[in-house]
Amino acid sequence: MRDETRTDRTFWGRVGALWGSLGVALLLGFAIWRLAPLAWTALTSSLSVLQWIALVVWVLFMLVAEGYRGFQKAFSPRVAARCRHLSDHPTALRVATAPIFAMAFYAASRRRRIAAFALTTGIILLVLLVHRLEQPWRGIIDAGVVLGLAWGLVSLVVFWIQAMTQDTFFASPEVE
């Protein structure tokens, strides 16, 4: 009986880890899917020299700030580590709400939870502001966001595979 319980926990832990990473990946993928046509519209329009310069500078900034520093160095390794933790320590609540557990909205340090909620609130406010811009400026901003999110999605997949297949993983899940 004891072995069956452990097998059951391992199964549900793996389900939770997969659901957590898949839920976060779907969130990022949906944002890319929604913003990419707007970015493409701007890129295929007649941009002025100033707009091309703004596009290049913005895209480079977003690749470094959002893609590399935000996702690759912070968010994606933490999500992967939290998915790994969920795989090893599943509970019914954490498995059911795995994507929000993976993004540290609960069962995390107070500092991490505040950061998660503040970042989400900031993103929502920025989306509302950018939504008011006219093309091609909105598309220029969206182009940088799409590339940053794409980098984030790729890094999430890479780190999740590492976290789930290696004996040790470098990132802390920061679980409380």
Stockholm file with secondary structure:
# STOCKHOLM 1.0

chainA/1-176         MRDETRTDRTFWGRVGALWGSLGVALLLGFAIWRLAPLAWTALTSSLSVLQWIALVVWVLFMLVAEGYRGFQKAFSPRVAARCRHLSDHPTALRVATAPIFAMAFYAASRRRRIAAFALTTGIILLVLLVHRLEQPWRGIIDAGVVLGLAWGLVSLVVFWIQAMTQDTFFASPEVE
#=GR chainA/1-176 SS CHHHHHHHHHHHHHHHHHHHHHHHHHHHHHHHHHHHHHHHHHHTSCCCHHHHHHHHHHHHHHIIIIIIIIIIIIIHHHHHHHHHHHHHSCCHHHHHTHHHHHTTSSSBCHHHHHHHHHHHHHHHHHHHHHHTSCTTHHHHHHHHHHHHHHHHHHHHHHHHHHHHHSSCCSSCCCBC
#=GC SS_cons         CHHHHHHHHHHHHHHHHHHHHHHHHHHHHHHHHHHHHHHHHHHTSCCCHHHHHHHHHHHHHHIIIIIIIIIIIIIHHHHHHHHHHHHHSCCHHHHHTHHHHHTTSSSBCHHHHHHHHHHHHHHHHHHHHHHTSCTTHHHHHHHHHHHHHHHHHHHHHHHHHHHHHSSCCSSCCCBC
//
